[in-house]
Amino acid sequence: MKLLSGHFAVLAALVGLMLVLGLLLAAYRWYRPAPVPNERQLALMDLMQGKEFVYRGDRGKLTLPYRLFVPERTRTDNTKADNTKAKALPLILVLHASTGRGNNNFSQLSPAVEQLTSAKLQSLSAAAVIVPQCPKGVEWTDVKPSGPPYGNYAMAGTTVSERFKAVLALIDDVIANYPIDQRRIYITGSSMGASATWQFLYHFPHVFAAAIPMNGRTDPSQAAIIGQTPLWMFHGIRDKVAPIENSRAMQAALKAQGVPSQLTELDAGHGIEYESFTPETYLWLLQQELTTAPRSERENTASGKKYE
């Protein structure tokens, strides 16, 4: 009996400890301090305009905080009347990873943003950079991943998320207010942002003049559609979150379709933004240009519907 009593006492103690730990975890989640910007983010907050864009769609109002970098020489020329071909700037859309979600308008300021707005790259060729922030609790896409490792999936039948529609509307708003070259709009992203980049290329081929996905998950069966946009893929060979096989499968599918593309395999894991954006990468991106009409004049070939 004493032995049984001892076992019950130990069990009760363990249950009590688990309850205490659960309460402490719940308290931490409730009272944990708000994120604080790091040194990189503080510098970028000084460099980039911080704004909010309100999109009113089928599901109501969606507010996207965003940061916008406009090269110094064009910051005073931000009216449609001044939007001449000579002054028109390329625009780079950066979609952040899951860690950038929120509404503080700084967590999305990743190493890729630091690289793209750096004097080193901007001195080679000036470009505007826009970085929206995805809300907490959702992905850029409506596809809900089950957990790492995140493998490729079927894009056929996927919906265009409200975040996608809001991002496209935000780009249109920037075009209306700044001298942007509509034939030189680019997209890039890492992790969750890379997966969104891949799906943007599926739902909206020929909207972006080129794309640089850094890992993520894609759909090689849709290479014929996705490959209509010039691609330079980057992936870490030691990536345990989104395996490099994702990009290798897409590269093989593109090759089978006769589509020219590049895949750079890095001796790295999941975090590859600093290694992906080099002067060579940057100049390749800005050299690409749409040969088709602007987005508003064409149809979404994946769904057959007009663009939002």
N, C-alpha and C positions, 0 to 999 in steps of 0.2 A: 504493500500500500504506500509505503514511504517513497518507493521508486516511482510509482505512478504519480504521486503528488509532485515529486520533483520534476517529472516530465511535463506535467500540466503547468507548473510554475515557469519552466523555461519557455513553453509554447506561449503562455500568456505574456511573458516578457517580450518575446519576439513580435507578437501581434501588437502590443503596446508601442514598441519601437517603430514598427511600420506605420502605425497611425500617426505618431509624432512626426516621422519623416515626411509623410504625406501632407500633414498640416503645414510643415515648414516649407515644403515645395510650393504648395498653394499660396502661402503667404508671400513667398519670393516672387512668384509670377504676378501676384496682385500689386505688390509694393516695390518691385524692382525699379531701380532708377531708369529714367529715359536714356536712350543712347546718347553718347557725347561724341561730337566729331573728332576724328584724329587729325594729325597735322596736315596730311595730304588733303583731307576734306575741307579743313579750314582754309587752306590756300585756294582751293578750287571755288569755295563759296565767295571769296573775295574777287575771283576772276570772272565768275559766271553770274549772270542775272538769275535770280530766283523768283519764279512766278507760279501761278496756279491756272490750270485750264479746266473749264467746266464743260463737260460734254453731256448733252441731253439726248439720250437714246431711247430705245424701246423699253428698257428696264428702269427708266428714271434718270436721275442726275448722277454723274460720275465725275469726281474732281481728281485731276491728276496734277500733283505738284511736279514741277520740272525745272531744270537748269538749262540755260541757253548761253553758249559762248559765241560771240560775234567778234571777229578780228577788229582790232582798234581802228584801222583805217576806214571801216565801213559803219562804225557805230552811230555816226551822225547821219548816215544816208539810209535811214530805216523807214522810208516811206515808199509807197508803191510808185509814186511819181518819179523817184530817183532810180527805179529798178531798170537800169540799162544793161545791155549785154556786157559792156565793159566792166561794170561793177558787180555783176552777178556772182554769187558765191556758191560753191558746192555745200551740201548739208549732210552731215553724218549723224544718223540716229543710233544711239547706244542703248541697248536693252540690258539692264542689270541682272545679276543672279538673285537667288532667293533671299540672300542676306541683305539686299538693298530695299526690301519691301517696307512700307510704312507711309507716314505722311509728314516726316520732318524735313524733307527736301534736301537731305545731305547723305543719307545712307547709300544712295544709289551712285555716289561719286567714287567710282572704282579706279583701279590702276589704268584701265583702258582710257578712261576719261582724262586722267592725268597725262598720259602719253599723247593723246590726240590734240590736247590744248597746249602742249608744251611749245616753248619757243623753238626747240630743235626741229620739230616736225612742221610747225606753222611757218617757219622761215623758208621751208622748201616750197610750200604752196599753201596759201591761206584757205581755210575752210571753217564754216560754222559747225557747231556741235550741239546737239540737243539730247538731253538725258531725262526722260520722264521717270516717275516713280510709281511702281505698281503697288496697289493697296495691300495691306496685311491680309493673310488668310486665303489669298487666291493666287493663281499663276497668271502669267501673261496670256496663256491659252486657256481654253476650257477643259483640256485633257488633264485628268487627275492621275499623276504617277503613283504607283503603289509603294515605292521605296527603292533605295539603292541596292544594287547597281541599276541605273536607269538605261534600259535598252531601247532599241528602235521600236516603232509602233506603226499601225496603219492610220494614215491621215484621211483616207477616203471617208466621207461622212462626218468629219469633224466640223464644228461650227466656227464661225468668225466671232470671237469673243467681243464683249463690250469694250475691253481694254484695247483690243486691236482697232476697233472703230474709233475710239477716243484718240489713239495715237495718230491715225491717219487724219482725223479732223484737226489735231494739234499741228501737224505738219502743214496742212492747208492754211491754218491761221498764221504760222510763221512766214509762209510764202506770201501771204497777203500784206505782211507788215515789214518784211525785210527783203533785200535784193538777193533772192535765191534762184539759182539756175535749176529749173525743174527737170532738166535732163541729167542732172548730176546729184541725185539724192541717193545716199548709201545707207546700208544697215549692217550692224555688227552686234554681237552679244556673246556672253559667256554663260555656261551652265544653263540655268533657267532661261536666260536671255538668248542663248544659242538655240535652244529648243524652239523658242518663239521666232527667232530669225528663220529657222528652217520652215516653220509653218507659215510665216508671212510669205515666203517665196512660193509656197504651194498655193495658198489662197489668192495671192496677188502677184503673179508673174509679170515681169516687165514694169513694175512700179519703181523698183530700185535699180540703179544702174549697175550695182555690184554689191556683193555681200561677203563678209568675213565672219563665219560662225566659228567660235572657239569652243569645241567639244559639243555637248548637248546630245539630244536624241532626234532622229530624223526618220524618213521613210524611203528607202532605196527604190521601192516599187513605183514611186512618183518622180523618178529621176528625169523623165521626159519633160515634166512641168517645171520642177525645181531648177533643172539645168538650163532653163531659158535665161536665167540671171547669171552673169559671170561670177565665179566662186573661187575663193582661196580659203581652204579649210585649215584649221590648226587643231591639233589634238595631242595631249600628253600620252606617251606610251605606258606610263604607270598610273593612269587615271583609274581609280577604283569607284568613282561616283558614276561617271558615264564612260563606259569602256571604249577604248580606241577602235574596237571592232565596229562601233556605230559609224564612224567616219570612213573606215576602210570599206565597209559594205556599200556606202553611198558612192565612194570614189570608183569602186568596181562597176556599179550600176551606171554611173555617168560615162565611164569608158565604154561600156557595152552599147550605150546609146550614141557613141561617137561625139560626146560633148566634152570639149576641153575644160579642164578644171585642175586645180592644184590642191594637194594635201601635204602639209608640212607636219611631220611627226616629231614632236619635241621630247627630249629626255627629261620629262617632268611628270607631275601628277595632274591634279584637276585645276590648279591655279596657274594659268599660262598667259595672263593678259600682258604682263611686262615683256614677255618673250615674243609675243605675237606681233606687236606693233613696232616695227622698225622703219627706218626711212624707205627701204625697198617696198615693204608692205603698203605704207602710206601712199607713196607715189603711184604704185600699181592701182590702188583704189581710186585715186582722183583722176587717173587717166581714162577710166571707163566712163562711157556716156551712152545714154539711151538713144536708140535709133528709131523708136516708135513715138507716137503722140503722147502727150501728158496723160496722167491717170484719169482725169475727169472726162476724157474723150473716148475712153475705151471700156471694154467689158471685162469682168472677172471671168477668165476662161475656166476656172475650176468649178464655178457655180452657175455660170451663165447669166448672172445678175449684174446690173450696173453697180459701179462703186458707190459707196456711201458718200 
